[in-house]
Amino acid sequence: MPTAYDVPADLLIQRITEELKKEAEIKPPEWTMYAKTGVHKENAPVQPDWWYIRAASILRKIYFYGPIGVSKLRIAYGGRHRRGVRPEHFAKGSGAIIRKILQQLEKAEYIQKKSGHGSKGRIIAGRVITPKGHSFIDKLSAEIKRQIPELERY
């Protein structure tokens, strides 16, 4: 059975976005039309469904890299902060947006919190994909692979 590793990221995120729009638990808050996605951005997103796209992207990242927390996701969604005539520096993405999306994905039971000890005694904490989320992404990946015959070699 094809998994998320077998299909291109852009097609999978687009397909997950369509499915997340049907979920009752995942809705953008009222303030999202005014919010930027980080201090490194000049304007708010122009796409009307950017909340669902970001949620789909976060769900895919958790599928690949979980357990992963808000801090690592802020780094992943950060970018170059242009500071006028001063040199540019890296800036993290918005933590409020990521936290709210993670809470919504948890409510929809696609992800769950996990904490424990890893190798070398380090504490591992973050979100991991649940069996429901895993099968959701794998099912969509299989549909994408079936619809596009050129992906057989992918």
Secondary structure, DSSP 8 states (H G I E B T S, - for coil): ---GGGS-HHHHHHHHHHHHTT-SS----GGGGT--SBTT-SS----TTHHHHHHHHHHHHHHHH-SB-HHHHHHHT-EEEEETTEEEEEE-B-HHHHHHHHHHHHHTTSEEEEEEE-GGG-EEEEEEE-HHHHHHHHHHHHHHHHH-GGGGG-
